[in-house]
Amino acid sequence: MREALKHLFKLRRDWEVCGEAQDGKEAVRKAEELRPDLIVMDYKMQDTDGLRAAEGIFKVLPDVPVVMFTLYKTEELERAARQVGVRCVVGKEEGVHTLLHAIECQLPNSVN
């Protein structure tokens, strides 16, 4: 999925994929190193979950928007994600068009 999303995002002329991570620790490290405008992450990760990874990211980049794209979307997860600071949770069953719209809404200087 990560590879497919990367290719999809690269089709957007005004978007640049500056990095990707395989797990939560790498996500935090790369966020700090690359300082992206926005982060898309899953809830399920090898070493932790997306909520804990987002908490780590917000410690170093408190204002970066995080959009979660996951198979595990529930009202409970959405509430927990909002409490951590995740801006939006999109279920994979909602599709990539919904994800793209969520990203556009969160990007700085986006024209909606």
Secondary structure, 3 states (H helix, E strand, C coil): CHHHHHHHHHCCCCCCCCCCCCCHHHHHHHHHHHCCCCEEECCECCCCEHHHHHHHHHHHCCCCCEEEEECCCCHHHHHHHHHHCCCEEEEHHHCHHHHHHHHHHHCCCCCC
